[in-house]
Amino acid sequence: MEEDDIYTKDGTVDYKGNPANKKTTGTWRACPYIIGNEGCERLAYYGMSTNLVLYFKHQLNQHSATASKNNQNWGGTCYITPLIGAFLADSYLGRYWTIACFSIIYIIGMTLLAMSASVDGMKPFCYSKDNCNPTDRQSTITFLALYLIALGTGGIKPCVSSYGADQFDDTDEREKIHKSSFFNWFYFSINIGALIAASVLVWVQTNVSWGWGFGIPAIAMAIAVGFFFAGTRLYRNQIPGGSPLTRLCQVLVASIRKYNVAVPADKSLLYEKADAESNIKGSRKIDHTDDLSFFDKAAVETQTDQLKGINPWRLCTVTQVEELKAIIRLLPIWASGIIFAAVYSQMSSLFTLQGERMDTRVAHSNFHIPPASLSIFDTLSVIFWVPIYDRIIVPTTRKFTGQKNGLTQLQRMGIGLFISIFAMVAAAILEQERLKIVKKHNYYDVKEMPLTIFWQVPQYFLIGCAEVFTFIGQLEFFYEQAPDAMRSFCSALSLTTVAAGSYLSSLLVTIVTSITAKDGKLGWIPDNLNHGHIDYFFWLLAGLSVANFGVFIGIAKWYTYKTAVGTVPLNQKEAK
């Protein structure tokens, strides 16, 4: 027993494929490499994406609405492609090799983007700084690079946070209590990278060149890969459990085939392996739950099963059934994050275009702050709130709730959804005041008016605060509630809310433009926002956020938490 205690019991192995030794692998000895990798990768990503809407508008000569939609669609794709990486990680490659392979694609895309903005013949020809005429070939190269980046970042995105959490043994309470703290500091590192991107790199893009502005992120991505490989000997690796989609389909098919079979009142009669180990590689058993009982039919062992032998498309274990139930329970929580993600996406689109029409000088000096750099206040907000949440809010609320993490993950997410409402209200009120000045002084054709861009700080700061509650809570929630062998998939699922939010925002822009720009009208979102009404668009998002918060409260009360039991055997020696 004492020898067994030195090994993890959640099925993780070391880089040689042997059971992971607690004394030499994982925990905070491995996490600095993962956190360092994430910080540099996020610096690279935000370094090229924060100001992208203005690159589309000024370098690729796109209209405001088109630039906003292209930016939203690309951003959405970055959060859909994680499903590809998650599938490969959970099914075949494992998280380590998935991160390694997609990092190469990422670097190729970043390099091509830097070349498209710096190499003669590949970069657009410009008559002046903001008056360019790109050829179709040049635009194609730019978008090819961007969508290679989308594939690369999507491949690694669902794996990195889950890989960090894998470094803490779920069956060891001393290690498990640090996992929640890991998610907080993981997100902290994301925003350190974003801070440098929004301040230094946006300034470089605006005042030096787009070539350097995209080249530095490519270098940062190379450093991120170096960080990751440096920790190889210290990592704990979950063994791929086979295709999760196949297992889910097996439960669906078996349930339908046994539509007329009655589920026994005694749930202990449902089919499951007799010992403590699950038959799913790298996974513990999951306790039976009473809801969604239709799918229990898949675990009812009939006379046909006994005579013909076990067919996975006719008979599934309770754990396999509970995997499907866990995914179904997550879907309403997933859907409730879409509106929040649409609010979040405004920072890289309409907030930037709004700031472009304000006074960008710092303290009436000759130094102008790029509008996209205002996202630095979102980042500073996150950096401010993460340690406060981890060191003050958690210990304080723990005294009242009895929860080891202070708040449940769903309570944490709900607080963030509530705060996000006020971010949209602040943005709408600011735009109303800006338009009043335009009307009063006839500033319709003035690009920068005497209203400082720093009035945007509250809306950025509120979104940052909401992120700490909603996004980090969501990351932890989807990891904890995921079946052991589907954690990359569920992390990817949580990330697709950002994609859905970006696509929703793009769809709303399209609908609003088509409705409000009829009969020669300029509409809510014209090229010159002084003639528009993006305040109406912000009020629309505020209203949707209120409705979404109400729905979330009902969903959270309904949710049933997953309970895993048993251990994963120590004798599994399969390479990561």
N, C-alpha and C positions, 0 to 999 in steps of 0.2 A: 504493500500500500504506500509506504513512504517513497518508493521509487516511482510509483504512478503519479504521486503528487507533484513531481517536478515537471510533468508534462501537462500541456493544455488538454482539456476534455471537450473542446468544441470542434474537434476535427482538423485543426490547423496543423500544417507541417512547415518545416524549415526549407531553405532553398535547395537542399539535397533531397527533399521528399520524405524526410524522417519526421516522426512526431516532434512538434515544437517544444523545446525546453524553455520553461518559464524564466529561468535564470539568465539565459543568454539571448533570448529573442523577444521581440514585441515590446509592448507598453511604451513608456516615454523614451526608452533608449532608441526605438525605431522611428517614432513619430516625427522628430525634428526633420528627418530627410523627406518625409511625405509632406509635412507642412511647408518646408523650404521649396520643394517642387511646386506645390500649389501656389505659393506666393509669386514665384517667378513666372509660372504659366499664366496666372491671372494678370500680372503686369503686361505680359505679351498680348493677351487677349484684349484687355481694356485699352492698352496702348494703341491698338489699331482700330478698335470699335467705338470708343467714346466719341470721337470726332467724325465718324464715318458719314453721318448724314450730311455734314458740310462738304466732305469730299465728293459725295454724289452730286450735291447742288452746284458747287463751284468748279470742280475739276472735270466732272462728267457731264456738266451742263444740264442737270435735271431740274424740273420744277419742284417746288416745295412739297406738294402732295405726293409726287412720284418718288422723290428722295426719301420722304418719310415712309412710304409703303415698301420701297426696296430695302430700306434699313430694317423695318419691322419683319419683313419676310425672311431676310438673311438671318436676323437674330432668332427668329422662330425656328429656322432650320438647325441652328446650332444647338437647340434644345429638343429637337426631334431625333437627330442622329444618335443621341445617347442610347436609344433603344437597340441600335446595331451593336454598339460596344458592349452593352449589358448582356445581350443574347450570347455573344461570343465568349464573354468572361464567365458567365454562369454555366454555359453548356460545354465548352471545349478548351479554351485557352487558359482560363483562370485570370484573375485580375492583373497579376504581374505582367504576363506576356501581352495582354490586351493593351495595357498602358504603354508598354515598350513599342509595340507595332504601330499603334495609331499616333504616337509621338513623332515617328518618322514622317508620316503623311502631313502632320501639323507643320513640321519644320519646312517641308517642301512648299506648302501653301504660303507660309510666311515669307519665304525667300522669293517666291514668284511675285507676291504682292509688292515687296520692296522694289523688285526690278521693274514692275509695271509703273511705279511712280518715279523712277530715277533713270532708267536706261532710255536713251534716245531711240525713237521708233516705237517703243513700248508705252512711253508716257504720253499723255495728251499734249497737243500743241496749244500753248496759251498766248493770247494776245497781250494780256496783262495778268496780274496775280489771280483774279477771280473771274476771268473771262477766257474760257478754254473751249476748244472744239475737238473732242475726241473722235477718232474713227470707230467704226463698228468693231474692228479687230482689236483696238486698244481697250474698248469697253468689255469685250469678250474675255480678254486676258485677265482683266481686273476681277470679273465675276467668277472666272475659273479658279483664280487664286483664293477668292473669298469662300467659295464652296468646298475647296480642298481643306481650308481651315475649319469650316463647319464640320466636315467629316472627321478631321483629326481631333478637334476639341470635343466633339460628340462621343468619339470612341473612348476617350480617357475620362471624361467628366463623371459618368456614373460610377467609375471604378475607384477613383482616388479617395473620396470620402469614405466609401465602404471599406477600402483597403486599410485606411487609417483605423477605422473602428474594429477591423479584424485583429488588430494588434492587442486587443483587450479580450481576455477569455470570458465569455458570457456565463460560464459556470462558476467563476471565481468572483465572489461578491467584492473582494478588495480591488480587483481589477475593473470590474463592471462599473463601479461608482465613478471611475475616472473617464469613462466613455463619454458621458454627457459633457464633461469639461473639454474633452478633445474636440467635439463638434463646435463648441464656442470658439476655441482658439484656432481651429481650422478656418472658420469663417473670418476670424480676425486677420489671418494671414492673407486671405483673399483681398481684404480691403487695404492692407498695406500695399499690395501690388497695385490695386486700383488707385490708391492715393498718389503713388509715383506717376502712374499713367495719366491721371487727370490733371496733374500739376505740371510735371516736367515734359512729358511726351506731347501733350496737347499744345504746349507752348512751342516746342520744337516744330511741330507740324504747321503751326500758324506763322511762326516768325523765322524759321530756318528753311526747311523744305519737307515735303511729304516723303521724299526718298529716305532721309534720315529718320523722319517720324515713323516710318514703317520698318526701317532697317534695324533700329534699336530693339523693337519688340521681337524681331527674329533672333537676335542675339540672346535676349532674355529667355526665349524658349529653349535655346540650346543649353543654357545654364540650368534651366529647370530639369532637362533630361539628365544632365550630369548629377544633379542633386539626387534624383530618383535612383540611378544605378549605384550610387555610392553607398546606399543603405541595404543593398541586396542581402548580405549575410545576416542582417538583423531582423528581416521581415518574417512574419508568420503568414502562411498562404492557405486559403481555403481551397479544397479540392473541388474542381468543377463537378457538378451533380448531374450532368446530362441535360438534355433540352427541357427547360421548364415548360415551354409551350406544348411539347408532346404530352407531358404529365397532365397539364390542365385539360388538354383535349381528350385524354383518356377518361378523365372523370366526367366530362360532359357527355361523351358517347356512352359510357357505362350507365350513367344516370338515365339517359333517354331510353336505352335498351331495356332498362328495368323499371320503366314508367309505372307498370301495374304491380310492382313488388312492394309489399308493405315493409316499412322500417320497424324493427322490433322496439318495444318499449324499453327493454334493457339494452342500453347502448354498448355495454361491454361485449355483446354478441357480434358487433360489427367487426369486419375483418381488419386485423392488424398483426404485425409480427409479435410473437409471444415474448421475445426477450426485450431488453431495454434499448436495443439499437434499431434505428430506422432502416428501411430497405432503400432509402434514397441516399446516395453517396454524399458525404459531407454534411449530413443533416441530422438533427435530433427529431424525436417524435414530437407531435403536437397534440395536446389534449383535445378531445371532442368538445364541440360547442353545439348548443341546441338550435340556434337560428339557421336559416337557409337549409332546412332539413331535407328538401328535395334531393340535394346532392348526396345525402347519406345513403341513398339507394345504391350508389356505386360501390359501397362497402358492405352491402348485404350479400352474404355467401349463400347461393342457392344450390339446389340439388344438381343442377347442370354444371355449376362450377366444380362441385366435388367429383362428378363423373368424368368430365372432360379435362380437368386440370385448370390451373390458374391462367387466365388470359387477361393481360393488363387492360384490354379494351372492354372487358366485361366485369372485372373485379379489381377494385383499387383499395389501398389501405386507408385507414382513418386519417393518417398524416397527409396522404396525397389529397384526400377530400378537403382537409382543413387548409391546405395550400390554396386551393381554388377559393374557398370561403374567405380566406385572408385577403386575397386580391380583390374580390368583389366588395368587401367591406371598405377597402381603401379607396375605391372609385369615387364615392360621394365626397370624401375628404379631398381627393385629387381635384375634383371639379370645382370645389369651393376656393381653390387657389388660383383659378384662371383670372378672375376679375382683379385680384391683387397683382398678378403678374402684368396685366394690362396697365394698371396704375404705374407699376415699376418701370415699364418700358417707355413711359413718357419722358424719362430723364434723358434718353438718348435720341429723342425725336422732337416733340413739340416744346419741351422745356428749353432745348437748345435753340430752336427757331425763335421762341419767345425772347430769350436772352439776347439774340442777335439784334433785336429791335430796341434794346435798352442802352443806357450809358455804360459802356464797358470799362471806363477809366477807373483806376484805383485811387481813391482820395483826391480826385480832381488833378491827378498828375498826368504825365504823357504816357504812362504805362497802361496798356489795355489788356485786360484779362480775356482770354478766349471764352466764348459762351459755354463751350463744352466743359471748361475747367470748373464750372460751378458744381459739377458732380463731386468735386472734392469735398463738399460739405455733406453730401450723403455718406461718403467714405469716413470723414471725421466723426460723423454721428455714430456710425457702426463701431469705430475704434473707441469712441467714448462709452458707448452703452454695453459692449461685450464684457469688459472687466467689471463694470458696475453690476451687470446681471449675474455674472459668475461669482463675484465676491461679496455682493451686498444683497441683491434681490433674492437669490436662491437661499442663503442661510436665514434671511428674515422670514420669507414665506414658509420655509420648512417648519418653523416653530408653530405656525398656525394651521398648516395643511397636513402635516405628518408625512408628506411626500419627500423622499430622499432628494429629489431634484427641485423641491420647492413647489413648482407648478407642474401639472401634467402637461404633456406635449400639446394636447389639444387646447388646454387653457392658454398656453403660451401663444399658440397660433392665433387664437381668437382675439387676444389683446392686440396683436399686430394688425389684424384685419380692421379692428376698430380705429386704430391710430391712422391707418391709410386713408380713411374717409377725410380726415382733417387736412391731409396733404393735398388732396384734390380741391378742397374748399379754399385753402390758402392760394393755390395756383389760379383758381377762378377769380377770386377777389383781386389779386394782383393784376390780372389781365383786364378786369373791369376798370381799375384805377388807371392803368396805362392807356386804355382807349379813351377815357375821359380827358386825359391830357392831350391826346392826339386831336380830339374833337375841339377842345377849348382853344388850342393854339394853332389849329390847322396844320398839324405835323404829318399829314397823310403821306407825303413823299419824302419825309425825313427818315433816314435809316436808323440813326441813334438819337434818341430824345433825352431830355434832362430828367430821367428817372433811373437811378442807379441799379445796375444788374444785381446788386447785393440784396435787393428786396426779394430775390428768388431763394435766398438762404433758408427761410422757414420751410418751404415746400420740400427742398432737398433733405433738410435735417429730419423732418417728420418721416419721410420715406425710409431714411437710414434707421431710425428708431424702430419703425414697423418691421424692417428686414430682420433685425436682431430677434424679434419675437416670432415672426411668421416663417421666414426662410430657414433659420437655424432649427426652429421647432419642427418644421416640416422635414428637414434632412434627418434629424434624429428619429422622428416618428416613423418615417418610411423604412428606415434601417431596422429599428426595433420590432416593428410589426410585420416585417417581411419574413417569410419562411427562410430558414438558414441557407438553403440552396438557391434562393431567388433574390438575394440582397442587391446584387448589381441591377437586376431587372427593376426592382422596386425603387432603387435610387434613381434610375433612369425615368421611371414613371413619375416621380416627384419633380424631376427636372422638366418633363414635358409640359408641366403647368406654365412654365415660362414661355415655351414655344406657343402653347395655345393662347396665352395672354398676348403675345406679340401678334399672332395671326388675328386674334379678336380685335386688337387695336387697329391693325391694318384694314380689317373688314369694316370697322366702324368709320374709319376715315373715308373709305370708298363709298359707303352708304351715305354718310353725311355730305360728302362732296357731290354725289349724284343728285341728292335731294335739294341741297341749298344752292347749288350753282346752276339751276335751270334758268332758261329764258334770259341768258346774258348776265345773270347775277354772278358776283364774285364768290359767294358762298362763305362758309365759316373759315375755311383754310386756304386762302388765296396765296399767291407768291408773296405779295406785300401784306403782311399780317395787320398792318394799320387799317386796311380796308375790310378785315375779317372779324371773326368772333370766336376765337378758340376758347374764350371763357365759357361759351355755351357747351363746347366739347368737354371741358373740365367738369362742368356741372353735371353733364350726362354721366361721366365716370363716377362722380361722387354719389349720384343717385343709385347707380348700379352697385357701388360698394356698400351702401346702406342695406340694400335688399340682400346682397350676398352675405353680409354679417348675420342678418336674421336667419337665413337658411342654414348657415354654419352652426349656429347655436343648436338648432334642432338635430342636425346630423351628429354633432358631438355627443348629445345626450343618448342617441341611439347606438353609438359605436360599442362593440364588444372587443375587448383586448385579447390578443393571442397569448397562450401559455405553452411554452415548450417544456418537454420533460425528457429525462434520460440523458445519455451522453453519446458521443461519437467514438467508436473504437479507436484505440491507440495504434493498432497494427496496420492502419492504412498507410502505405508508402508509395504514393503516386506523385509524380513530379507536378509541380505547379505548371 
